[in-house]
């Protein structure tokens, strides 16, 4: 029953996240919002909605291990698992000019997130600061890309176009977005319940389940988007999706969660998982700076790294 409830919850998260993104994108396009702005905001943030709702629900129910583990574990999974799978499907093209600003922002977000976690508790004022930084980043990026349609603007525009459903009536788009959000909320409830039950069944901490099962489950929309981009030969979009999602996880999701309720940090995250996230992020940024494309050997290395981390976690 636990596994069935978890599977149902994950299915609802994936379906709801996809419906929310596609409905929101279609509605924004009908309202005249440019594909560049859609890609910069709705696509990157929309695919992270399952993580957001799950972490907030976990925090409200007094389950900080799941709330924080979901954020840290999702960032690790995005880089090592999702980018690894994408690179195994097709070499990941690195648009260095487009990633210069976003890569720097990822480094800043990771550093700030690590500092907050190392403090032992992510407080409300930290969450508010993270959200302010995220808002500033979006506004500055929008102003730069509006003035000069550079490689970053083109990448964001193509991300928006990739999720654009054709010929959808505004009312249908609104219904799709609202229905998707409802499914995400319901799915998150199933996932949190199943995570608590699974932790008891396996005699491990809720933090471990949050870092692994919940984090991978809530990252499925990013996996689907990255695989779809790879199959269409647009692996540069897959890399941009991972970078944008990790920025939003640390600043947006952790920010909102801490604002709702301060998040105490579990000891196991300080011992291993924070350092795994920092190492994975450093490897990603270094590889993006050093290689014009991330080939299958690099993807295999990332996948093996994820397997090694899982072995250490359990």
Backbone torsions as a table, in degrees:
resi	resn	phi	psi	omega
1	UNK	NA	-38.3	-180.0
2	UNK	-62.3	-47.9	-179.1
3	UNK	-64.4	-38.3	179.1
4	UNK	-64.9	-44.9	178.7
5	UNK	-62.0	-41.1	178.4
6	UNK	-64.4	-42.1	179.8
7	UNK	-64.6	-41.7	177.7
8	UNK	-62.9	-43.7	179.2
9	UNK	-60.9	-43.7	179.8
10	UNK	-65.8	-39.4	177.9
11	UNK	-62.6	-40.8	177.8
12	UNK	-65.5	-38.9	178.5
13	UNK	-62.7	-45.2	-178.4
14	UNK	-65.6	-49.5	-179.0
15	UNK	-64.2	-42.5	-179.8
16	UNK	-66.9	-41.8	178.3
17	UNK	-62.0	-42.0	179.1
18	UNK	-65.6	-43.6	178.6
19	UNK	-64.2	-40.4	179.2
20	UNK	-62.9	-46.0	-179.0
21	UNK	-64.9	-50.0	-176.8
22	UNK	-65.3	-41.6	178.1
23	UNK	-65.1	-42.7	179.7
24	UNK	-65.6	-42.3	179.4
25	UNK	-62.8	-45.9	-179.9
26	UNK	-63.1	-41.5	-179.9
27	UNK	-66.2	-42.8	179.2
28	UNK	-63.1	-40.3	178.9
29	UNK	-64.1	-39.6	177.8
30	UNK	-63.9	-30.0	-179.6
31	UNK	-85.3	2.3	175.6
32	UNK	89.5	12.6	177.4
33	UNK	-73.6	137.0	-175.8
34	UNK	-71.9	150.7	176.6
35	UNK	-56.5	-32.5	179.6
36	UNK	-63.1	-46.0	179.1
37	UNK	-67.7	-38.7	178.2
38	UNK	-60.7	-46.4	179.9
39	UNK	-65.4	-37.2	-178.5
40	UNK	-68.5	-34.7	-172.7
41	UNK	-113.0	-67.7	-170.2
42	UNK	-63.4	-43.0	-176.1
43	UNK	-70.2	-51.4	-178.4
44	UNK	-62.0	-43.0	-178.0
45	UNK	-80.3	-35.2	-176.3
46	UNK	-64.1	-39.3	179.9
47	UNK	-69.1	-15.5	178.1
48	UNK	-95.0	2.9	-179.5
49	UNK	-58.7	-40.6	177.0
50	UNK	-57.4	-41.5	177.1
51	UNK	-63.3	-41.8	-177.9
52	UNK	-62.0	-52.8	-175.9
53	UNK	-65.5	-39.6	-179.7
54	UNK	-65.3	-44.6	-179.6
55	UNK	-66.2	-40.4	179.4
56	UNK	-65.2	-44.6	178.7
57	UNK	-61.8	-42.1	179.4
58	UNK	-63.2	-42.0	179.7
59	UNK	-64.5	-42.8	-179.8
60	UNK	-63.7	-27.7	-179.2
61	UNK	-94.2	11.5	177.0
62	UNK	71.6	37.2	-179.8
63	UNK	-121.9	69.4	-175.1
64	UNK	-64.3	-28.5	179.1
65	UNK	-61.9	-39.7	177.5
66	UNK	-73.3	-41.7	-177.3
67	UNK	-61.0	-49.9	-177.8
68	UNK	-80.6	-37.8	178.7
69	UNK	-59.8	-35.4	178.3
70	UNK	-62.0	-41.7	-179.6
71	UNK	-68.3	-52.2	-177.9
72	UNK	-64.6	-45.9	-179.5
73	UNK	-65.2	-35.0	178.1
74	UNK	-65.7	-40.8	179.2
75	UNK	-65.5	-39.0	176.6
76	UNK	-65.0	-45.3	-178.4
77	UNK	-66.0	-38.8	179.6
78	UNK	-57.5	-42.8	-176.3
79	UNK	-80.7	-55.7	-171.3
80	UNK	-77.8	-41.0	-175.7
81	UNK	-89.5	-56.0	-173.4
82	UNK	-69.8	-47.6	178.1
83	UNK	-67.5	-33.7	176.3
84	UNK	-62.7	-46.2	177.9
85	UNK	-62.7	-42.7	179.8
86	UNK	-60.1	-44.5	-179.5
87	UNK	-67.2	-29.0	176.4
88	UNK	-72.1	-30.4	176.7
89	UNK	-71.8	-46.9	-179.8
90	UNK	-158.0	143.2	177.8
91	UNK	-53.9	135.0	-175.9
92	UNK	-87.0	115.7	178.8
93	UNK	-73.9	136.2	179.9
94	UNK	-104.1	113.4	174.9
95	UNK	-89.2	86.8	-168.6
96	UNK	-60.7	-40.8	-179.6
97	UNK	-64.1	-40.7	-178.8
98	UNK	-69.1	-32.4	-175.1
99	UNK	-90.6	-3.6	-176.9
100	UNK	-59.9	-49.9	-179.1
101	UNK	-72.2	-45.3	-177.4
102	UNK	-67.4	-35.8	177.1
103	UNK	-65.0	-41.0	176.9
104	UNK	-63.6	-39.9	179.4
105	UNK	-67.0	-35.5	176.8
106	UNK	-62.9	-41.8	178.4
107	UNK	-62.6	-42.8	179.3
108	UNK	-64.6	-47.0	-179.0
109	UNK	-61.6	-41.0	-180.0
110	UNK	-65.9	-42.1	177.7
111	UNK	-62.6	-44.0	179.5
112	UNK	-66.8	-41.8	178.0
113	UNK	-62.3	-42.2	179.3
114	UNK	-63.6	-41.2	178.9
115	UNK	-62.2	-41.8	179.0
116	UNK	-64.6	-42.3	-179.5
117	UNK	-67.3	-40.9	179.8
118	UNK	-64.5	-21.1	178.8
119	UNK	-70.3	-15.1	178.1
120	UNK	97.8	-17.1	177.8
121	UNK	-159.4	128.8	178.8
122	UNK	-88.0	106.7	-172.4
123	UNK	-88.8	170.0	-177.8
124	UNK	-61.0	-41.4	-177.7
125	UNK	-65.2	-31.4	175.7
126	UNK	-67.0	-42.4	178.4
127	UNK	-62.4	-42.2	178.7
128	UNK	-63.5	-42.0	177.9
129	UNK	-63.1	-41.3	179.1
130	UNK	-62.5	-42.1	179.5
131	UNK	-66.7	-36.7	177.7
132	UNK	-64.9	-41.0	178.4
133	UNK	-65.5	-41.3	178.5
134	UNK	-62.5	-44.5	178.7
135	UNK	-62.0	-42.3	178.3
136	UNK	-63.1	-40.9	178.5
137	UNK	-61.5	-44.2	-179.9
138	UNK	-64.6	-45.3	-178.6
139	UNK	-63.8	-45.6	-179.9
140	UNK	-63.7	-43.1	179.0
141	UNK	-61.2	-42.9	-179.8
142	UNK	-63.4	-42.6	-178.6
143	UNK	-66.2	-41.3	179.2
144	UNK	-64.6	-46.3	-174.9
145	UNK	-73.2	-26.2	176.7
146	UNK	-70.3	-37.2	-179.8
147	UNK	-75.9	-35.6	-173.9
148	UNK	-139.5	112.0	-177.8
149	UNK	-79.2	82.1	-176.5
150	UNK	-93.7	-165.4	-177.8
151	UNK	-62.9	-37.1	179.2
152	UNK	-66.3	-42.8	178.5
153	UNK	-62.9	-41.6	179.0
154	UNK	-63.2	-41.2	180.0
155	UNK	-62.9	-44.4	179.0
156	UNK	-66.0	-38.0	178.2
157	UNK	-63.5	-40.8	-179.8
158	UNK	-70.9	-31.8	173.7
159	UNK	-63.0	-41.6	177.8
160	UNK	-63.9	-43.0	-179.1
161	UNK	-65.8	-32.0	-178.1
162	UNK	-63.8	-31.0	-177.6
163	UNK	-102.8	14.5	-174.5
164	UNK	-89.5	108.3	175.6
165	UNK	-74.0	139.6	-175.0
166	UNK	-85.4	138.5	169.6
167	UNK	63.9	32.8	-179.1
168	UNK	-92.9	126.0	179.4
169	UNK	-64.0	145.1	-179.4
170	UNK	-53.9	-41.0	179.1
171	UNK	-66.1	-38.3	177.3
172	UNK	-66.0	-38.9	178.3
173	UNK	-64.3	-42.0	178.6
174	UNK	-63.9	-43.1	178.8
175	UNK	-63.9	-39.5	179.3
176	UNK	-64.1	-43.9	-179.7
177	UNK	-65.3	-45.2	-179.4
178	UNK	-65.8	-43.0	177.4
179	UNK	-63.0	-40.2	178.0
180	UNK	-61.7	-43.8	178.8
181	UNK	-62.3	-41.9	179.0
182	UNK	-62.2	-41.6	178.6
183	UNK	-65.4	-38.4	178.4
184	UNK	-63.1	-44.4	179.9
185	UNK	-62.1	-45.8	179.1
186	UNK	-65.4	-44.3	-179.8
187	UNK	-62.2	-40.2	179.2
188	UNK	-61.6	-37.6	178.6
189	UNK	-63.7	-45.4	176.8
190	UNK	-59.0	-44.5	-175.9
191	UNK	-65.3	-44.3	-179.9
192	UNK	-63.9	-44.6	177.7
193	UNK	-59.5	-45.9	-178.8
194	UNK	-66.3	-36.6	-179.8
195	UNK	-63.4	-43.5	178.4
196	UNK	-62.7	-46.1	-179.5
197	UNK	-65.2	-39.1	-179.1
198	UNK	-67.4	-38.4	177.7
199	UNK	-61.3	-42.3	178.2
200	UNK	-67.2	-40.1	-178.6
201	UNK	-64.9	-39.5	-177.4
202	UNK	-90.8	-3.6	-179.7
203	UNK	58.2	41.4	173.5
204	UNK	-123.2	169.1	-178.3
205	UNK	-74.4	156.7	175.6
206	UNK	-63.4	-28.0	178.2
207	UNK	-62.3	-42.8	179.3
208	UNK	-60.8	-43.9	178.7
209	UNK	-66.3	-38.6	177.4
210	UNK	-63.4	-40.5	-179.5
211	UNK	-67.7	-29.2	-171.3
212	UNK	-111.2	-77.2	-173.5
213	UNK	-62.0	-50.7	-178.1
214	UNK	-66.0	-43.6	-177.4
215	UNK	-62.8	-44.1	178.9
216	UNK	-66.6	-42.1	-179.3
217	UNK	-62.0	-44.2	-179.2
218	UNK	-74.9	-14.6	177.9
219	UNK	-89.7	1.0	-178.4
220	UNK	-59.3	-36.5	175.8
221	UNK	-60.1	-40.1	176.4
222	UNK	-64.1	-39.7	178.2
223	UNK	-62.1	-45.7	-179.7
224	UNK	-62.4	-43.4	-179.7
225	UNK	-64.9	-40.6	-178.3
226	UNK	-69.7	-42.7	178.5
227	UNK	-64.6	-41.6	178.5
228	UNK	-61.5	-42.3	178.3
229	UNK	-64.4	-39.6	179.7
230	UNK	-65.6	-42.7	-179.9
231	UNK	-65.6	-25.9	177.2
232	UNK	-90.3	5.3	179.4
233	UNK	76.8	17.2	-179.0
234	UNK	-114.3	60.4	-178.0
235	UNK	-67.7	-21.1	176.1
236	UNK	-63.6	-31.9	176.2
237	UNK	-68.4	-35.5	178.9
238	UNK	-63.3	-42.6	178.4
239	UNK	-65.1	-43.5	177.3
240	UNK	-61.5	-35.8	179.1
241	UNK	-64.2	-42.6	179.5
242	UNK	-65.8	-46.2	-179.1
243	UNK	-62.4	-47.8	-180.0
244	UNK	-62.8	-39.9	180.0
245	UNK	-65.2	-41.0	-179.8
246	UNK	-67.5	-36.4	175.4
247	UNK	-61.5	-47.2	-177.9
248	UNK	-66.7	-36.6	178.1
249	UNK	-57.8	-46.8	-174.2
250	UNK	-76.9	-38.8	-177.1
251	UNK	-93.5	-44.0	-176.2
252	UNK	-82.1	-56.8	-174.9
253	UNK	-68.9	-49.7	178.9
254	UNK	-64.9	-35.0	178.5
255	UNK	-64.1	-49.6	-179.9
256	UNK	-64.6	-43.3	-178.6
257	UNK	-60.4	-45.9	179.6
258	UNK	-66.9	-33.1	178.6
259	UNK	-66.8	-37.2	178.1
260	UNK	-69.2	-46.6	178.2
261	UNK	-157.7	129.3	177.7
262	UNK	-53.4	142.8	-172.4
263	UNK	-113.0	105.5	173.7
264	UNK	-67.9	146.2	-174.8
265	UNK	-95.6	126.5	177.8
266	UNK	-69.8	143.5	-177.7
267	UNK	-57.6	-36.4	-177.0
268	UNK	-65.3	-29.5	176.9
269	UNK	-66.4	-38.4	179.0
270	UNK	-70.8	-29.9	-177.9
271	UNK	-75.6	-40.6	-170.5
272	UNK	-131.3	-52.8	-161.6
273	UNK	-73.4	-34.5	175.3
274	UNK	-60.4	-42.6	-178.4
275	UNK	-69.9	-34.1	175.6
276	UNK	-64.6	-40.8	177.6
277	UNK	-64.2	-43.0	179.6
278	UNK	-64.0	-42.4	-179.8
279	UNK	-65.7	-44.9	179.9
280	UNK	-60.9	-41.9	179.7
281	UNK	-65.5	-41.9	178.8
282	UNK	-62.7	-40.9	178.5
283	UNK	-63.3	-43.2	179.7
284	UNK	-61.2	-48.8	-177.6
285	UNK	-65.4	-42.9	179.5
286	UNK	-63.3	-41.8	179.5
287	UNK	-65.6	-40.0	179.6
288	UNK	-65.1	-32.3	179.0
289	UNK	-79.3	-29.9	-171.6
290	UNK	-96.0	-26.5	-171.4
291	UNK	-118.6	136.7	175.2
292	UNK	-70.8	-24.3	175.4
293	UNK	-152.8	146.4	179.7
294	UNK	-98.2	106.4	-173.3
295	UNK	-84.0	-175.1	-177.1
296	UNK	-62.9	-39.0	176.2
297	UNK	-59.1	-38.3	177.9
298	UNK	-66.9	-40.9	177.0
299	UNK	-62.0	-39.6	177.8
300	UNK	-65.0	-40.8	178.1
301	UNK	-61.2	-42.1	178.8
302	UNK	-63.5	-45.0	179.8
303	UNK	-61.7	-42.1	177.6
304	UNK	-65.2	-36.1	176.2
305	UNK	-61.6	-40.2	178.7
306	UNK	-65.4	-41.7	177.5
307	UNK	-62.4	-40.3	178.9
308	UNK	-65.0	-42.0	177.7
309	UNK	-61.9	-42.8	178.1
310	UNK	-59.4	-42.1	-179.6
311	UNK	-61.4	-40.7	179.0
312	UNK	-68.7	-37.7	-179.0
313	UNK	-63.6	-43.6	-175.8
314	UNK	-88.1	NA	NA
